[in-house]
Amino acid sequence: MALVLRVPTKIFQQDNPTLFSGGRRQNSAALFSGGAGRSCSVFGRRKLATQISSMSTPPIQHLEKPSASSQHLGLPIMVNGCNGKMGRDVIQAAVSAGLHPVPVSFSRAEESGQTVEVCGKEIKLHGPSGRESILSSIVDEYPNLIVVDYTVPDAVNAQIAELYCKVGVPFVMGTTGGDRERLYKTVKDSNVYAVISPQMGKQVVAFLAAMEIMAEQFPGAFSGYSLQVMESHQASKLDISGTAKAVISCFQKLGVSFELDQIQQIRDPKQQVEMVGVLEEYLNGHAFHMYHLTSPDQTVSFEFQHNVCGRSIYAEGTVDATIFLAKKIQSGAEQRIYNMIDVLREGNMR
C-alpha cells in the first residue's frame, strides 16, 4: 500500500503572504525568539514549507443537511454544558443535521433551574442534584437517547464514569481533562457505547493520524533537526495545547529533541492580532499552531500549520461522532468504546 501526499505547488514560494491565514502579512521570524537571534535569519531564507491550514466558518447553520430519507433525522441527543460556547455550537450543528436536542441539560449548580434558548429551542438547566433520576426519566422518554458532554474537566469522572455508565446511556464526550485512565476503565466495565475524544475536529484528527503514520514508518527521519513550536489560543486557555503535545510527540519519534517547556504559548490578545494574525472577532475562540523544523546546517526547513477560527469544526465533528455511534448501537457492534479515528475510518461523514 502506497501513501502519497500531494502538496499544491503554490505553497512553495519565497514570500508567504499570510503566515496564519489571518489576512495579514506576517514575518515568521517575529514569532520566535522575539524577532532576534540566529533563528530569525534562518526563517528569512527561502524555505520549503508544508502548510496545513484550516479556518472553520462561523455560520454553522450553513452546514450541509442530510436527505429527508436519513434514518437519523430526529435522533434525540442531550447536550450537557449547552450554556457554554461549545455546547451552543453543537446544538446548532445538531439541528442543522436533523437531530433532535431534548429540552434538558446538565450544567453548573449556579445555573440550575434556568431556562436558556438555543437555536430557537428552550432548554432547562439542572445542577448536580438529582441527576441520576432526571437522566433515567429522560432515557425512559427517549429510548434512543445519546448524550453529548461538554461540561468542565473536573466533572468528567463524576458525570461520565459515575452517572452515564450507571444509567447505561451512550455518550459522546469532547471534554478534556479529568482522570482519563479511570474514565476508560469505568466505561469499559459498564459496557456502555461511547465516543471519547478531546479533539473533535475531523480534519485536525486526520492530520494527527498522518503524523502518527509518518512517525511509525520513518522513525529518526528528522534526526538532528531543531524544532520551534508556537501555539495561540484564547486567553482563557491556561494549559498547553493537547494537539501541540500530540504533534510534538510524533516529532520526537522522528528524531527531534524537544521539550514541552520550549513551546511558545501566545495568550495576549494584542500579540495574537499583531504578531500571529488572529482576526479580532476570533480572539475568544481560536486554535493556531505552527511547527518549524530546521536542518543542522540550516539549509533546509519544513513548516506545518493548522489554524482554526471559531468552534464549528468541533461542533460538526461532534455531530458526525453522534451519528456514527447511533449506527454502531443499531448494528449491535461488539466494540463499545471509540475515538475520532474510528469515526474517520467509517467514512460517510457530512
DORO-131305 format. One line per field, with one value per residue (C-alpha): residue in one letter; x, z, y. Coordinates in Angstrom, 2 decimals. Last residue first. Layout:
<pts>
resn: c(a_...) .
px: c(X_...) .
pz: c(Z_...) .
py: c(Y_...) .
</pts>
This chain:
<pts>
resn: c(r_m_n_g_e_r_l_v_d_i_m_n_y_i_r_q_e_a_g_s_q_i_k_k_a_l_f_i_t_a_d_v_t_g_e_a_y_i_s_r_g_c_v_n_h_q_f_e_f_s_v_t_q_d_p_s_t_l_h_y_m_h_f_a_h_g_n_l_y_e_e_l_v_g_v_m_e_v_q_q_k_p_d_r_i_q_q_i_q_d_l_e_f_s_v_g_l_k_q_f_c_s_i_v_a_k_a_t_g_s_i_d_l_k_s_a_q_h_s_e_m_v_q_l_s_y_g_s_f_a_g_p_f_q_e_a_m_i_e_m_a_a_l_f_a_v_v_q_k_g_m_q_p_s_i_v_a_y_v_n_s_d_k_v_t_k_y_l_r_e_r_d_g_g_t_t_g_m_v_f_p_v_g_v_k_c_y_l_e_a_i_q_a_n_v_a_d_p_v_t_y_d_v_v_i_l_n_p_y_e_d_v_i_s_s_l_i_s_e_r_g_s_p_g_h_l_k_i_e_k_g_c_v_e_v_t_q_g_s_e_e_a_r_s_f_s_v_p_v_p_h_l_g_a_s_v_a_a_q_i_v_d_r_g_m_k_g_n_c_g_n_v_m_i_p_l_g_l_h_q_s_s_a_s_p_k_e_l_h_q_i_p_p_t_s_m_s_s_i_q_t_a_l_k_r_r_g_f_v_s_c_s_r_g_a_g_g_s_f_l_a_a_s_n_q_r_r_g_g_s_f_l_t_p_n_d_q_q_f_i_k_t_p_v_r_l_v_l_a_m) .
px: c(-21.38_-19.38_-19.89_-16.44_-16.02_-12.30_-12.94_-15.28_-12.79_-10.06_-12.47_-12.49_-14.49_-15.52_-18.12_-16.74_-19.17_-21.39_-25.13_-25.97_-28.23_-25.65_-22.92_-25.16_-26.07_-22.35_-21.59_-24.48_-23.05_-19.49_-20.66_-22.43_-19.27_-17.18_-19.52_-19.30_-15.51_-15.14_-17.78_-15.69_-14.27_-11.05_-8.83_-5.24_-3.11_0.44_3.49_6.83_9.90_13.40_16.56_19.89_20.25_23.29_21.53_18.23_15.40_11.87_9.09_5.80_2.92_-0.40_-3.44_-6.53_-9.29_-12.24_-12.22_-9.83_-11.96_-13.66_-10.27_-8.82_-5.75_-2.62_0.06_2.04_-0.45_-3.70_-2.40_0.17_-2.57_-4.76_-2.01_-2.28_0.62_2.40_5.91_6.67_10.12_8.61_7.27_10.75_12.27_14.90_13.78_14.29_11.04_9.69_10.23_8.36_5.42_5.36_5.47_2.29_0.49_1.63_0.51_-2.93_-3.14_-2.50_-0.63_-2.77_-4.22_-6.98_-8.94_-6.68_-7.96_-5.41_-2.07_0.53_4.16_6.65_10.31_12.14_15.79_16.74_19.44_17.28_14.36_13.80_14.50_11.49_10.01_7.04_5.77_6.47_4.95_1.85_1.46_1.76_-0.94_-3.19_-2.61_-3.60_-6.76_-7.60_-7.21_-9.51_-12.16_-12.11_-13.35_-10.14_-10.61_-12.02_-14.34_-17.03_-19.16_-21.27_-21.75_-20.22_-20.04_-16.55_-15.21_-16.73_-15.21_-11.81_-11.81_-12.63_-10.07_-7.34_-8.63_-8.60_-10.02_-9.00_-10.73_-14.47_-15.46_-17.51_-20.04_-22.45_-24.41_-26.78_-26.44_-27.74_-24.62_-22.36_-23.77_-23.61_-20.47_-17.98_-19.38_-20.57_-18.14_-15.24_-15.53_-16.83_-13.42_-12.98_-16.00_-19.03_-19.10_-20.90_-23.11_-25.68_-27.32_-31.01_-32.60_-35.09_-36.28_-38.96_-37.43_-33.96_-35.19_-36.58_-33.26_-31.38_-33.54_-33.25_-29.48_-29.12_-30.86_-28.60_-25.65_-27.36_-30.18_-30.69_-33.96_-33.67_-35.87_-35.27_-34.93_-31.28_-30.52_-32.88_-31.98_-34.11_-32.61_-33.36_-29.73_-27.30_-25.40_-25.03_-23.30_-24.97_-26.94_-29.28_-32.98_-35.16_-34.04_-31.90_-33.39_-31.03_-31.72_-28.15_-28.88_-30.36_-27.20_-24.93_-26.87_-26.83_-23.09_-22.47_-24.38_-22.40_-19.09_-20.00_-21.28_-24.97_-25.26_-22.94_-24.76_-26.18_-28.91_-29.49_-32.61_-32.26_-34.95_-33.40_-31.01_-32.68_-31.92_-34.74_-35.04_-31.50_-28.73_-28.15_-24.96_-23.87_-24.94_-26.50_-22.99_-22.31_-18.76_-16.68_-13.86_-10.44_-7.96_-4.30_-1.91_1.25_4.27_7.06_10.29_12.27_13.88_15.71_14.18_13.33_17.03_17.98_15.46_16.86_20.19_18.85_16.14_12.44_11.35_12.85_10.06_7.04_8.90_10.92_7.72_7.20_3.49_1.32_-2.21_-5.46_-5.42_-4.48_-1.63_1.58_-0.03_1.60_4.21_7.23_9.61_7.11_6.29_2.64_1.67_2.87_-0.10_1.03_0.30_0.98_1.12_0.87_1.46_0.00) .
pz: c(6.12_7.07_5.23_6.27_8.90_9.12_10.25_13.05_14.24_14.29_16.30_19.19_20.02_23.06_22.66_20.17_19.62_17.31_17.84_14.44_15.95_18.59_15.98_13.77_16.71_17.49_13.96_14.14_17.40_16.06_12.99_15.29_17.35_14.22_13.10_16.52_16.54_13.11_14.13_17.01_15.80_13.89_13.43_12.27_11.37_10.31_9.38_8.32_6.96_6.70_4.78_4.63_8.37_8.65_11.31_9.39_10.54_11.58_12.22_13.87_13.85_15.69_15.84_17.89_18.05_20.18_22.24_19.90_16.94_16.20_16.41_13.48_14.51_12.65_14.89_15.62_15.63_16.49_18.76_20.26_21.29_22.60_24.93_25.11_22.90_24.07_22.75_23.34_24.82_28.11_26.20_25.50_22.06_20.54_17.06_15.97_14.18_17.45_18.96_16.00_16.76_20.42_19.28_17.26_20.28_22.61_20.10_19.97_23.76_23.69_26.79_29.73_30.53_27.96_28.97_26.83_23.62_21.91_20.15_19.64_18.61_18.16_17.18_16.23_15.50_13.09_14.12_13.50_11.22_9.70_13.08_12.86_9.34_9.44_12.95_12.93_9.46_10.45_13.66_11.70_9.29_12.26_13.69_10.33_10.24_13.78_12.71_9.74_11.93_14.67_17.74_19.78_23.42_22.09_23.68_21.58_23.78_23.95_27.52_28.60_32.22_32.83_29.69_30.64_34.13_32.80_30.19_32.79_35.30_32.69_31.62_35.08_34.21_31.32_28.04_27.34_23.90_25.14_23.03_25.06_25.37_28.39_30.88_33.96_35.88_32.88_32.32_36.03_37.80_34.95_32.87_35.42_38.30_36.07_33.65_36.09_36.77_33.01_32.69_30.72_27.01_27.01_24.22_25.45_23.07_23.51_21.65_24.46_24.64_27.37_29.50_28.82_30.03_33.22_33.91_33.34_35.88_38.43_38.12_38.10_41.39_42.48_40.24_38.55_36.02_33.06_31.13_27.36_25.19_21.47_18.89_18.19_21.90_24.42_28.07_31.03_34.50_37.29_38.00_36.69_39.97_40.26_36.89_33.93_32.95_30.00_29.26_26.28_24.13_21.10_17.97_15.08_11.56_10.65_11.07_14.50_15.50_14.26_16.27_19.33_18.97_18.70_21.92_23.75_22.60_23.76_27.13_28.03_26.46_29.07_28.63_25.15_25.25_21.86_20.30_16.72_14.80_11.39_11.79_9.26_6.52_3.99_4.14_2.83_5.14_5.68_4.59_7.27_6.62_10.08_11.49_10.44_11.79_9.08_10.29_9.21_8.48_7.48_6.70_5.42_4.05_3.78_1.84_2.61_1.05_3.91_6.49_8.86_9.07_9.77_12.58_14.12_14.65_17.14_17.21_16.46_20.00_19.90_17.66_16.05_14.62_12.36_10.76_9.23_8.85_6.12_7.49_6.50_9.37_7.21_9.67_7.95_5.36_2.08_2.14_0.41_-1.11_-2.65_-2.25_-1.31_-4.89_-5.80_-4.07_-1.80_-2.63_-0.01_-1.39_0.86_-1.02_0.00) .
py: c(15.05_11.99_8.70_7.45_4.74_5.41_8.98_7.90_5.28_7.94_10.11_7.64_4.54_2.48_-0.30_-2.82_-5.70_-3.68_-4.16_-2.68_-0.03_0.86_1.22_3.37_5.65_6.00_7.23_9.73_11.09_11.18_13.11_15.58_16.01_16.56_19.34_21.01_20.77_22.41_24.97_26.29_29.60_30.19_27.13_27.11_24.10_24.82_22.75_24.23_22.48_23.88_23.05_24.92_25.43_23.12_21.02_21.09_23.35_22.36_24.89_23.85_26.34_26.12_28.39_27.50_30.11_31.22_34.40_36.21_35.18_38.51_40.22_38.29_36.30_37.43_35.92_39.09_41.95_40.19_37.44_39.78_42.19_39.37_38.02_34.24_33.14_30.00_29.44_25.78_25.14_23.94_20.94_19.60_18.97_16.66_15.62_12.01_11.20_9.77_13.25_14.75_12.49_13.52_17.15_16.58_15.10_17.89_20.52_18.91_18.96_22.71_23.81_24.93_28.35_28.60_31.72_33.92_32.32_30.11_30.58_27.86_28.26_25.45_25.53_22.35_21.65_18.88_16.41_13.38_14.24_10.78_9.13_6.84_6.66_4.27_4.99_8.72_9.13_7.16_9.18_12.44_11.25_10.43_13.90_15.43_13.31_14.43_18.06_17.42_15.79_18.45_16.56_16.60_15.51_12.23_9.69_8.03_5.82_2.64_1.38_-1.94_-0.70_-2.11_-0.43_2.91_2.76_1.73_4.49_7.16_5.89_6.20_9.62_11.17_14.59_16.80_17.49_17.37_16.12_13.20_11.34_9.23_6.01_5.79_2.95_4.76_3.78_4.46_7.92_8.76_7.53_7.41_10.23_12.76_12.34_11.34_14.24_16.88_18.42_18.91_21.28_20.08_19.40_16.06_14.76_12.24_9.77_8.98_6.07_5.33_8.98_9.17_6.41_7.83_11.23_9.67_7.95_11.22_13.06_10.25_10.20_13.97_14.63_17.49_18.36_21.32_21.18_23.51_23.72_24.05_26.26_25.74_28.52_27.74_27.84_29.41_29.07_28.05_28.41_25.98_25.16_27.79_28.22_24.44_24.14_22.43_19.36_19.82_19.29_20.22_17.25_18.10_16.47_15.70_16.99_17.96_21.68_20.94_19.09_21.88_24.47_22.20_21.66_25.41_26.01_23.34_24.81_28.31_27.13_27.00_23.55_22.01_18.73_18.22_15.58_13.98_12.52_11.21_13.14_12.54_9.62_7.35_9.85_9.93_13.71_13.98_15.14_18.84_20.58_23.02_26.62_26.95_26.72_30.30_30.76_29.09_26.91_28.05_25.27_25.45_22.63_24.23_22.40_24.92_24.62_27.74_30.77_32.42_34.75_31.91_31.03_34.63_34.67_31.51_33.24_35.72_38.33_38.59_37.85_34.37_33.07_34.68_37.65_35.42_34.18_37.61_38.15_39.63_39.93_38.21_35.76_32.81_32.15_33.19_35.37_36.41_33.60_35.10_32.59_30.25_26.58_26.66_27.42_23.94_22.33_19.45_15.82_13.16_9.63_6.58_3.34_0.00) .
</pts>
